[in-house]
Amino acid sequence: MPSFASEQPARGFRHASVLLDGAVEVLIHDPEGAYLDGTYGRGGHSRAILERLAPQGHLLAIDRDPQAVSEATAIDDPRFAIEQGEFARLDEIAARHGLHGRLAGVLLDVGVSSPQLDDPERGFSFLRDGPLDMRMDPSRGESAAGFLARAGEGEIVAVFKAYGEERFAKRLARAIIARRSERPFTRTTDLAEVVKAAHPAWEKGKHPATRVFQALRIQVNGELEQLDAALEAALEALAPGGHLVVISFHSLEDRRVKRFIRDHVRGDTDLPRGMPIRDDQLKRRLESLGKARRPSAEEVQENPRARSAVMRVARKRY
């Protein structure tokens, strides 16, 4: 059976799907079922899912990025369909395909894809000069350049702290405000150099602009709010017994996923102490399927961007 762990998209940007075999293995429990890939990316997981589906199976994919959706046309399979959209609305998209409440599994591979990082024109990377954009859907919303041009110091500090966990958020925000008074930020390497010069304590092996760029990307794309909404939408779109598989790449995402699964495993705990109640009244809607899983040393060696990945899996009870 051929492997689709790596693809070579039309523009030459290579993408390796993280935790490919493990994610698909725990996702597919009924080869004849309908599944949803909420983050198509460059199709590594989707292709691997299709390899394991029976002729009666079905796969619906979603991606915000129009480039990803365009490249999905290369999959010529009657069992496959894709829509451009936010995975926060996956329940609505599933409903349009007659799959709401019927999905055997939902896979969410959260974050930015390698082709987005590697394409300078998308503006995600501080290592490659390009327009300071960072939008997953370049046709909608405010770019990173737009945010830095209009946000006050306090808002910039808050974003750097909350989404980048940057200790020197205030110092870096002040440097950005001072420089933009001379000319606006429009290029990625320009911003990276200002942050680099202003940062007082570089982390070993990490570019000093890493946390700032992460924070701006999350802000521009509303990633954490999108993830919260997607988890709730997935729970409603799954059929009883359906599997939810989520791969995240930093602690801000993983904490949300962990808390979501934990809360729905515990059920309704806001009840008066000592109140007699049956187990079925606790509204325990999820069952956790094992501990968090991480990529193997071999996968990290082959794909260093996989090193921070965490996968969590749950089954819908009802």
C-alpha positions as CSV (number, residue, x, y, z in Angstrom):
1,M,0.0,0.0,0.0
2,P,1.5,3.4,-0.9
3,S,2.3,5.9,1.8
4,F,1.0,9.5,1.6
5,A,2.8,10.8,4.6
6,S,4.6,13.4,2.5
7,E,3.3,15.3,-0.5
8,Q,4.9,17.6,-3.0
9,P,2.4,20.3,-3.7
10,A,2.3,22.2,-7.0
11,R,4.4,25.2,-5.7
12,G,7.1,22.9,-4.4
13,F,6.5,23.2,-0.6
14,R,6.8,19.9,1.0
15,H,4.4,18.9,3.8
16,A,4.7,15.9,6.1
17,S,1.5,14.9,8.0
18,V,2.2,14.5,11.7
19,L,1.3,11.3,13.6
20,L,-0.1,10.1,10.3
21,D,-0.5,6.3,11.0
22,G,-1.4,6.7,14.6
23,A,-4.1,9.3,14.0
24,V,-5.7,7.4,11.2
25,E,-5.5,4.1,13.1
26,V,-7.5,5.4,16.0
27,L,-9.9,7.4,13.9
28,I,-11.1,4.6,11.6
29,H,-13.1,2.1,13.6
30,D,-15.7,1.5,10.9
31,P,-14.4,1.4,7.3
32,E,-17.9,1.9,6.0
33,G,-18.5,5.0,8.0
34,A,-18.4,8.7,7.2
35,Y,-15.5,10.8,8.5
36,L,-14.5,14.4,8.5
37,D,-11.0,15.9,8.2
38,G,-11.4,19.4,9.6
39,T,-7.9,20.5,8.5
40,Y,-7.1,19.2,5.0
41,G,-3.7,20.9,4.8
42,R,-2.1,19.2,1.9
43,G,-4.1,16.0,2.2
44,G,-1.8,13.6,4.0
45,H,-4.3,12.5,6.6
46,S,-7.2,12.6,4.1
47,R,-5.4,10.3,1.6
48,A,-4.5,7.9,4.4
49,I,-8.1,7.8,5.6
50,L,-9.3,7.0,2.1
51,E,-6.8,4.1,1.9
52,R,-8.5,2.6,4.9
53,L,-12.2,3.2,3.9
54,A,-14.4,0.6,2.3
55,P,-16.1,1.4,-1.0
56,Q,-19.2,2.5,1.1
57,G,-17.2,4.9,3.2
58,H,-17.1,8.6,2.8
59,L,-14.7,11.4,3.7
60,L,-15.6,15.1,4.0
61,A,-12.7,17.5,4.3
62,I,-12.5,21.2,5.3
63,D,-9.9,23.9,5.1
64,R,-9.8,27.7,5.4
65,D,-6.9,28.0,3.0
66,P,-8.1,28.4,-0.6
67,Q,-4.7,27.0,-1.8
68,A,-5.3,23.8,0.2
69,V,-8.9,23.4,-1.2
70,S,-7.6,24.0,-4.8
71,E,-4.9,21.3,-4.4
72,A,-7.5,18.9,-3.1
73,T,-9.0,18.7,-6.6
74,A,-6.1,16.3,-7.3
75,I,-8.0,13.6,-5.3
76,D,-10.3,11.8,-7.8
77,D,-12.4,9.6,-5.5
78,P,-16.2,9.5,-5.4
79,R,-16.0,8.9,-1.6
80,F,-14.3,12.3,-1.1
81,A,-15.6,15.9,-0.9
82,I,-14.1,19.1,0.3
83,E,-15.4,22.6,1.3
84,Q,-13.6,25.8,2.0
85,G,-14.5,27.0,5.5
86,E,-13.6,27.3,9.1
87,F,-13.6,24.1,11.1
88,A,-15.4,26.0,13.8
89,R,-18.4,25.5,11.5
90,L,-17.9,21.9,10.8
91,D,-21.3,20.9,12.2
92,E,-23.0,23.2,9.7
93,I,-20.8,21.9,6.8
94,A,-21.5,18.3,7.8
95,A,-25.3,19.1,7.9
96,R,-25.1,20.4,4.3
97,H,-23.8,17.0,3.3
98,G,-26.4,15.1,5.3
99,L,-23.8,13.9,7.9
100,H,-24.7,15.9,11.0
101,G,-24.9,13.4,13.9
102,R,-23.8,10.6,11.6
103,L,-20.0,11.0,11.5
104,A,-18.0,8.0,12.6
105,G,-15.0,10.2,13.3
106,V,-13.6,13.7,13.2
107,L,-9.9,14.6,12.9
108,L,-8.6,18.0,13.8
109,D,-4.9,18.7,13.0
110,V,-4.7,22.1,14.6
111,G,-2.3,24.9,13.6
112,V,-0.4,26.1,10.6
113,S,0.8,23.7,7.8
114,S,4.3,23.4,6.5
115,P,3.4,24.8,3.0
116,Q,2.0,27.9,4.8
117,L,5.2,28.3,6.8
118,D,7.5,27.7,3.9
119,D,5.8,30.0,1.4
120,P,7.3,33.6,2.0
121,E,4.2,35.1,0.3
122,R,2.0,33.9,3.2
123,G,4.0,35.9,5.8
124,F,4.0,33.2,8.5
125,S,7.8,32.8,8.9
126,F,10.4,35.1,10.4
127,L,13.0,33.2,8.5
128,R,11.8,34.2,5.0
129,D,11.1,37.7,3.8
130,G,7.5,38.2,2.7
131,P,4.5,40.4,3.2
132,L,3.4,40.5,6.9
133,D,0.1,38.7,6.4
134,M,-0.3,35.4,8.3
135,R,-4.0,34.9,7.4
136,M,-5.0,31.3,6.6
137,D,-7.6,32.7,4.3
138,P,-5.9,35.7,2.7
139,S,-9.3,37.0,1.4
140,R,-10.8,37.6,4.8
141,G,-10.0,39.5,8.0
142,E,-7.2,41.6,9.3
143,S,-3.5,40.9,8.4
144,A,-0.7,40.9,10.9
145,A,0.5,44.1,9.4
146,G,-2.9,45.6,9.8
147,F,-3.1,44.6,13.4
148,L,0.3,46.1,14.2
149,A,-0.6,49.3,12.4
150,R,-3.7,50.0,14.4
151,A,-3.4,48.3,17.8
152,G,-2.4,50.2,20.9
153,E,0.5,49.2,23.1
154,G,-1.7,47.5,25.7
155,E,-3.5,45.4,23.1
156,I,-0.2,44.3,21.6
157,V,1.2,43.4,25.0
158,A,-1.9,41.4,25.8
159,V,-1.6,39.4,22.6
160,F,2.1,38.7,23.1
161,K,1.5,37.5,26.6
162,A,-1.7,35.5,26.1
163,Y,-0.9,33.9,22.7
164,G,2.9,33.8,22.7
165,E,3.6,33.5,26.5
166,E,6.3,36.1,25.9
167,R,7.9,37.3,29.1
168,F,9.2,40.5,27.6
169,A,5.9,41.4,25.9
170,K,5.9,45.0,27.1
171,R,9.4,45.7,26.1
172,L,8.9,44.3,22.6
173,A,5.6,46.1,22.2
174,R,7.2,49.4,23.0
175,A,9.9,48.7,20.4
176,I,7.3,48.0,17.8
177,I,5.3,51.1,18.7
178,A,8.5,53.3,18.5
179,R,9.5,51.9,15.1
180,R,6.1,52.1,13.5
181,S,6.0,55.8,14.2
182,E,8.7,56.1,11.6
183,R,7.3,53.7,9.1
184,P,4.7,50.8,9.2
185,F,5.6,47.2,9.4
186,T,4.9,45.5,6.0
187,R,7.6,42.7,5.8
188,T,8.2,39.7,8.0
189,T,12.0,40.0,8.3
190,D,11.6,43.7,9.2
191,L,9.5,42.8,12.2
192,A,11.8,39.9,13.1
193,E,14.8,42.2,13.2
194,V,13.1,44.8,15.4
195,V,12.0,42.1,17.8
196,K,15.5,40.5,17.7
197,A,17.2,43.8,18.6
198,A,14.8,44.5,21.4
199,H,14.7,41.1,23.0
200,P,16.9,40.9,26.1
201,A,17.1,37.2,26.7
202,W,17.2,34.8,23.8
203,E,16.2,31.2,24.4
204,K,18.8,28.6,23.4
205,G,18.0,27.2,19.9
206,K,15.0,29.5,19.4
207,H,14.8,32.7,17.3
208,P,13.8,35.6,19.6
209,A,10.8,36.4,17.3
210,T,9.3,32.9,17.6
211,R,6.8,33.7,20.3
212,V,5.8,37.1,18.7
213,F,5.1,35.5,15.4
214,Q,3.1,32.7,17.1
215,A,1.1,35.2,19.0
216,L,0.3,37.3,15.9
217,R,-0.7,34.3,13.9
218,I,-3.1,33.1,16.6
219,Q,-4.5,36.6,16.9
220,V,-5.0,37.2,13.2
221,N,-6.7,33.8,12.7
222,G,-8.7,33.6,16.0
223,E,-7.2,30.2,16.4
224,L,-8.1,29.5,20.0
225,E,-11.6,30.6,19.6
226,Q,-11.8,28.6,16.4
227,L,-10.6,25.5,18.3
228,D,-13.1,25.9,21.1
229,A,-15.9,26.2,18.7
230,A,-14.7,23.3,16.6
231,L,-14.5,20.9,19.6
232,E,-18.1,21.7,20.5
233,A,-19.2,21.4,16.8
234,A,-17.5,18.1,16.5
235,L,-19.2,16.7,19.6
236,E,-22.6,17.5,18.0
237,A,-21.7,16.3,14.5
238,L,-20.4,12.9,15.7
239,A,-22.6,9.8,15.9
240,P,-22.8,7.9,19.2
241,G,-19.6,5.8,19.3
242,G,-17.8,8.2,17.0
243,H,-14.1,9.1,17.5
244,L,-12.7,12.6,18.0
245,V,-9.0,12.8,17.3
246,V,-7.2,16.1,17.9
247,I,-3.5,16.9,17.1
248,S,-2.2,20.1,18.6
249,F,1.2,21.7,18.5
250,H,1.6,24.0,21.5
251,S,0.4,24.1,25.1
252,L,-2.2,26.8,24.5
253,E,-4.1,24.4,22.1
254,D,-3.4,21.2,24.0
255,R,-4.7,22.6,27.3
256,R,-8.0,23.5,25.7
257,V,-8.3,20.0,24.1
258,K,-7.4,18.3,27.4
259,R,-9.9,20.4,29.3
260,F,-12.7,19.8,26.8
261,I,-12.3,16.0,26.9
262,R,-11.9,16.0,30.7
263,D,-15.0,18.1,31.3
264,H,-17.2,15.9,29.0
265,V,-15.7,12.7,30.5
266,R,-16.6,13.9,34.0
267,G,-20.0,15.2,33.0
268,D,-22.1,17.6,35.0
269,T,-20.2,18.2,38.3
270,D,-22.0,21.4,39.2
271,L,-24.5,19.6,41.5
272,P,-25.2,20.0,45.2
273,R,-23.0,17.8,47.4
274,G,-24.7,14.6,48.5
275,M,-27.5,14.9,45.9
276,P,-28.6,11.4,44.9
277,I,-28.1,11.1,41.1
278,R,-27.8,8.2,38.6
279,D,-24.7,7.9,36.5
280,D,-26.8,8.5,33.3
281,Q,-27.9,11.9,34.7
282,L,-24.3,13.2,34.8
283,K,-24.3,13.9,31.1
284,R,-20.9,12.2,30.5
285,R,-20.8,12.6,26.7
286,L,-17.2,11.5,26.1
287,E,-15.0,8.6,27.0
288,S,-11.2,9.2,26.8
289,L,-9.4,6.6,24.7
290,G,-6.0,6.3,26.3
291,K,-3.4,8.8,27.3
292,A,-2.0,11.7,25.2
293,R,0.3,10.4,22.4
294,R,3.4,12.0,20.9
295,P,5.4,11.3,17.8
296,S,8.2,8.8,17.9
297,A,11.8,9.8,17.9
298,E,12.0,8.5,14.3
299,E,9.2,10.8,13.2
300,V,10.7,13.8,14.9
301,Q,14.1,13.1,13.3
302,E,12.4,12.9,9.9
303,N,10.1,15.9,10.6
304,P,11.5,18.2,13.3
305,R,8.2,20.3,13.3
306,A,6.5,17.2,14.8
307,R,8.5,17.4,18.1
308,S,5.8,19.4,19.9
309,A,2.8,17.5,18.6
310,V,0.3,16.0,21.1
311,M,-2.6,13.8,20.0
312,R,-5.7,13.2,22.2
313,V,-8.5,10.8,21.4
314,A,-12.0,10.4,22.7
315,R,-15.2,8.5,21.9
316,K,-18.7,10.0,22.0
317,R,-21.0,8.2,24.3
318,Y,-24.3,9.7,23.2
